[in-house]
Amino acid sequence: MRQSLLSRRRLLKAGAGVIAAPAIHGADDKAGLKRPIIGEGEFRYEVFHDWGELPATLKYGNTHGVCEDSSGHIYVHHTVHSTSESHDSMVVFDRKGKFVKSWGKQFKGGAHGLHIRKEGRQEFLYLCDTVRGLVVKTTTSGEEVFTLGYPSESSKYIPAGEGRKATPYSPTNLAIAPNGDIYVGDGYGSSFINQYNAKGEYIRTFGGLGKEPGQLNQPHGIWMDMRGAEPLLLVADRRNARLQYFTLDGKHHSFAGGVVYPCHFHERKGLLLVPELDARVTLMDRNNKVLAYLGENKAGDHRQLRLRPREEFIPGKFVCPHGACFDSEGDIFVVEWVEVGRVTKLRHVS
């Protein structure tokens, strides 16, 4: 499938902070104070900002995606900072935060969505590159299985030619149905969702820019909700400030609220995790009722704060949560759209 190079917002250099020395899990901070505890009731978490020991040769760009494999390794997908000696966009840590490996130079600048799926006995990663307009399936070591490029098979997308520009396409995230069908959210392009089968063969396009049921405005995150009687596709309809459900054949199903600027999803034992770019992480129950807002920061403009030095960040408060996942123990990892990127571990304490 034909690739299309698309422009996206470039990394802002102004005000980029320097990451402090990596935190040691379980230790007090340098001032001898306990780490922040956020949340309440059964949703209380101890906060470990700047988790993970990065090698000296690698500096994060915007940290966009995070997931855990079956062995407990944590994968962080980031755009790579302009001053980084290494250009690897995928960084892998063990469960204690020790660096394991890195790879993915080809995704520098465009690294975005990240999804992991076990297929038979093997696990695979699905990556979105917003700059190059690609969805790439790889092994957990980075070997490419297949690539989906510009959706020229769809009548909604017209390739460039005869003096015209191509219909914008910039995939942000994806979801996979029980039968292996792949749903790609064109979050930074034309607000469609493109559906393919497990072999990467085109099926249909639905959604499109608008506010009406079935329409979307920046479908940034996308997830297969298996908590109900039937699988449904849940979309973070970000600029419409809502969650929208679709059937697997692309028909509007319903809406859910309780969010302001949702980015993506993860789930554990019915508990839905929603990182929101407007400075909070939201937890919802099986019926999408809000249970807690974690680390909510109501002070100032987060889009300006994200460019400021680390010492201006408030401990226990988020700036721009972009991706999040539960680990196998019920702890939470949050990655943020900040300069230089930040990985935070929330250790469940109740």
C-alpha positions in Angstrom: 0.0 0.0 0.0 1.3 3.4 -1.0 2.8 5.5 1.7 2.1 9.2 2.0 4.4 11.7 3.7 2.3 14.1 5.8 3.4 17.0 7.9 2.6 17.2 11.6 3.5 19.5 14.3 7.2 19.5 14.8 9.0 19.2 18.1 9.1 22.5 19.9 12.6 23.3 21.1 11.9 26.3 23.2 12.0 25.7 27.0 13.0 22.0 26.7 13.9 20.8 30.2 16.5 18.2 31.2 15.4 15.0 32.8 16.7 14.5 36.3 18.5 11.3 37.4 16.1 8.3 37.3 14.1 7.7 40.4 14.7 4.6 42.3 11.4 2.6 42.9 10.4 2.7 46.5 12.7 5.5 47.6 11.8 8.9 49.2 12.6 12.0 47.2 15.8 14.1 47.6 14.2 16.3 50.3 13.5 13.3 52.5 9.7 13.6 51.9 7.4 10.9 50.9 6.3 10.7 47.3 2.9 12.1 46.5 -0.2 10.0 46.9 -3.0 10.8 44.5 -6.6 9.6 44.3 -8.9 8.4 47.1 -10.6 5.4 48.5 -9.7 2.2 46.6 -8.1 4.3 43.9 -5.0 5.6 45.6 -1.6 5.6 44.0 1.9 6.5 44.9 3.6 8.7 42.2 7.0 7.9 40.6 7.7 10.6 38.0 10.5 10.1 35.5 10.4 6.3 36.0 12.9 4.2 34.1 16.7 4.4 33.6 17.4 5.9 30.2 20.9 5.3 28.8 23.0 8.5 28.5 22.9 8.3 24.7 19.1 8.6 24.5 16.8 11.6 25.3 13.0 11.4 25.0 11.0 13.4 22.6 7.3 13.5 23.2 6.3 10.2 25.0 3.2 9.1 23.1 2.5 5.4 23.8 3.1 2.8 26.5 2.3 -0.9 26.9 3.4 -4.0 28.8 4.2 -7.5 27.4 3.5 -10.8 29.0 7.0 -10.9 30.5 6.4 -7.6 32.3 8.6 -5.5 30.0 7.4 -1.9 29.5 7.5 -0.4 26.0 7.6 3.4 25.5 7.1 4.9 22.1 8.5 8.4 21.7 9.4 10.9 19.0 13.1 11.3 20.0 14.5 14.6 21.1 16.5 16.7 18.6 19.5 16.5 20.9 19.4 12.7 21.4 22.5 10.9 20.3 20.4 7.7 19.8 17.5 7.9 17.3 15.7 4.8 18.7 12.0 5.6 19.2 11.1 2.5 21.1 12.5 2.0 24.6 12.1 -1.2 26.6 12.4 -1.6 30.4 12.1 -4.5 32.8 9.4 -4.2 35.5 11.9 -2.5 37.9 12.7 0.3 35.3 16.1 -1.1 34.2 16.8 -0.4 30.5 16.6 -3.6 28.4 16.9 -2.5 24.7 15.8 0.1 22.2 15.0 0.2 18.5 12.9 2.0 15.9 15.1 4.7 14.3 12.7 4.7 11.3 9.9 6.2 13.5 11.8 9.2 14.8 9.6 12.2 14.8 6.4 10.4 14.0 6.1 7.7 16.8 2.6 7.8 18.2 0.1 5.0 18.8 1.2 1.8 20.3 -0.8 -1.5 20.7 0.3 -4.9 21.8 -1.5 -8.2 20.9 -0.8 -11.9 21.5 -1.5 -14.0 18.4 -1.0 -17.6 19.1 2.2 -18.0 21.1 3.8 -14.8 19.9 3.2 -11.1 20.8 3.2 -8.4 18.2 3.3 -4.6 18.4 1.2 -2.3 16.2 2.7 1.2 15.7 1.3 4.4 14.3 3.6 6.9 12.6 1.8 10.2 12.2 4.4 11.9 10.0 4.9 9.2 7.4 1.3 8.1 7.5 2.0 4.4 8.4 0.7 1.6 10.6 3.4 -1.0 11.1 3.1 -4.5 12.7 6.3 -5.7 14.2 7.6 -8.3 16.6 8.6 -7.1 20.1 12.1 -6.8 18.8 11.2 -4.6 16.0 11.2 -7.0 13.0 8.5 -5.7 10.5 5.6 -8.0 9.6 3.6 -5.7 7.4 2.9 -2.0 6.8 -0.4 -0.2 6.0 0.1 3.1 4.2 -2.2 5.6 2.6 -5.7 4.3 2.3 -6.1 4.9 -1.4 -8.5 1.9 -1.7 -11.1 4.1 0.1 -13.3 6.5 -1.9 -13.0 9.0 1.0 -9.2 9.4 0.2 -8.0 10.9 -3.1 -4.3 10.6 -3.7 -2.3 13.6 -5.0 -2.2 14.1 -8.7 -2.9 16.6 -11.5 -2.1 19.6 -9.2 -4.2 18.5 -6.3 -3.1 17.6 -2.8 -3.9 14.2 -1.3 -6.8 13.9 1.2 -5.0 14.4 4.6 -4.1 11.1 6.4 -2.2 10.8 9.7 -3.0 7.7 11.8 -2.9 8.2 15.5 -4.0 4.9 17.1 -5.6 1.5 16.3 -7.7 -1.3 17.7 -8.1 -4.9 16.8 -11.3 -6.9 16.8 -11.6 -10.5 18.1 -11.5 -11.8 14.4 -8.3 -9.8 13.8 -9.8 -6.9 11.9 -7.8 -3.7 12.3 -9.4 -0.3 12.9 -7.2 2.7 12.3 -8.1 6.1 13.6 -7.1 8.9 11.3 -6.9 11.3 14.2 -4.6 14.0 12.7 -5.8 13.7 9.1 -9.5 13.6 8.0 -11.2 12.1 11.1 -12.2 8.8 9.5 -11.7 5.3 10.8 -10.4 2.8 8.2 -11.0 -0.9 8.7 -8.8 -3.7 7.4 -8.8 -7.5 7.9 -6.0 -9.3 9.7 -4.0 -9.5 6.5 -4.1 -5.8 6.0 -6.7 -5.9 3.2 -9.1 -2.9 3.1 -12.7 -3.3 4.2 -14.4 0.0 4.8 -14.2 3.7 5.9 -16.5 5.4 8.3 -16.8 8.4 10.6 -15.5 11.7 9.1 -15.4 15.2 10.4 -18.4 16.6 12.2 -20.4 16.7 15.5 -23.4 14.5 14.6 -23.8 10.8 15.7 -21.4 8.8 13.6 -19.1 11.8 12.9 -15.8 12.5 14.6 -13.4 15.3 15.3 -9.9 14.0 15.9 -10.5 10.3 16.7 -7.2 10.2 18.6 -7.6 7.0 20.5 -9.5 3.8 19.6 -10.1 0.6 21.6 -12.1 -2.6 21.3 -14.4 -2.7 24.3 -15.1 -6.3 25.3 -16.8 -5.6 28.6 -20.4 -5.8 27.3 -22.6 -8.4 25.6 -21.0 -7.7 22.3 -17.7 -6.2 21.2 -17.9 -2.4 20.4 -15.4 0.0 19.1 -14.8 2.9 21.5 -13.3 6.1 20.1 -11.7 9.0 21.9 -13.5 11.7 19.9 -11.1 14.2 21.3 -12.1 17.6 19.9 -15.7 16.8 20.4 -14.9 16.2 24.1 -16.7 12.8 24.2 -16.4 9.1 23.9 -18.3 7.5 21.0 -19.2 3.9 20.4 -19.5 2.2 17.0 -20.6 -1.3 16.0 -17.9 -3.4 14.3 -19.4 -2.6 10.9 -19.0 1.1 11.5 -22.5 2.2 12.6 -22.9 4.7 15.4 -24.0 3.0 18.7 -23.9 5.5 21.6 -22.0 8.3 23.4 -20.4 8.5 26.8 -19.3 11.6 28.7 -17.2 12.4 31.8 -14.2 13.5 29.7 -12.7 16.8 28.4 -9.8 15.8 26.1 -9.5 12.0 25.9 -6.5 10.5 24.2 -6.7 6.7 24.4 -7.8 3.8 26.6 -6.7 0.7 28.5 -8.6 -1.7 30.6 -8.1 -4.1 33.5 -10.8 -6.2 35.2 -13.5 -3.9 33.9 -11.8 -0.7 35.0 -11.3 1.7 32.1 -8.2 4.0 32.0 -8.4 7.2 30.0 -5.5 9.6 29.8 -6.7 13.1 29.0 -4.4 15.8 27.5 -6.0 18.4 29.7 -3.9 17.4 32.7 -5.6 14.3 34.3 -6.0 10.6 34.1 -9.6 9.3 34.4 -10.8 6.0 35.8 -14.3 4.7 34.8 -16.3 1.6 35.7 -17.9 -0.9 33.4 -20.7 1.5 32.6 -18.3 4.4 32.0 -19.2 6.2 35.2 -16.3 8.3 36.4 -14.7 6.8 39.6 -11.7 9.1 39.9 -9.7 11.8 38.3 -6.0 11.2 39.1 -3.3 13.9 39.2 -5.7 16.6 37.9 -3.9 19.9 37.4 -6.2 22.9 37.1 -3.4 25.5 37.4 -2.3 27.4 34.3 -2.2 26.4 30.6 -0.8 22.9 30.2 0.2 23.6 26.6 2.6 26.2 27.9 3.7 24.3 31.0 4.7 21.3 28.8 7.5 23.4 27.4 8.9 24.5 30.8 11.8 23.0 32.8 11.1 20.0 35.0 11.4 22.0 38.2 8.2 23.9 37.3 6.2 20.7 37.2 4.2 20.1 40.4 4.8 16.7 41.9 1.7 14.5 41.8 0.1 16.6 39.1 0.0 15.7 35.4 0.8 18.1 32.5 -0.3 16.4 29.3 -1.2 12.7 29.7 -1.1 11.2 26.2 -1.0 7.4 26.8 -1.5 5.1 29.7 -1.7 1.4 30.6 -2.2 -0.9 33.5 0.5 -3.4 34.3 -0.2 -7.0 35.4 -0.1 -5.9 39.1 -2.7 -3.2 38.7 -0.2 -0.3 38.7 -0.5 2.4 36.1 2.0 3.8 33.6 1.4 7.3 32.1 3.4 8.9 29.3 3.0 12.6 28.6 3.2 15.0 25.7 5.9 17.2 27.3 9.4 18.4 26.4 11.4 16.3 27.2 9.0 13.3 27.5 8.0 11.9 30.9 7.0 8.4 32.1 5.2 8.2 35.4 4.4 5.1 37.4 1.4 5.1 39.7 1.8 2.3 42.3 -1.5 1.2 43.7 -1.5 1.5 47.5 -4.9 0.5 48.6 
